[in-house]
Amino acid sequence: MGRETSQRGVRDRRINIRSSARQERLLRQAAAATDKTVTDFVLDSAVLEAERVLVDQRFFSVDEQQWRAFHELLDAPRRDLPKLKVLLEAPSPFDDENA
């Protein structure tokens, strides 16, 4: 079982979908090729796509309270992070002269 189904826990909801005969054959072949049930294959694929879609969103809807909290964070004084400063000033291990 893949990461997606193993982290899901008990599945107690049903999702019904319709497909053409060709789509069903394709899904069954792909599920067999990945050693998954059709349910696991379809659910894993759908969840991965849903996560991709949501991560790629450029606009987020927030209520007035969330918007104020966001602005407070932006307007707050910058914290002093000396360890981060040291890290950023250190030579990069990916630079040619540091290899």
Buried (B, 14 or more C-beta within 10 A) or exposed (E): EBEBBEEEEEEEEEEEEEEEEEEEEEBEEBBEEEEBBEEBBBBBBEBEEEEEEEEEEEEEEEEEEEEEEEEEEEEEEEEEEEEEEEEEEEEEEEEEEEE
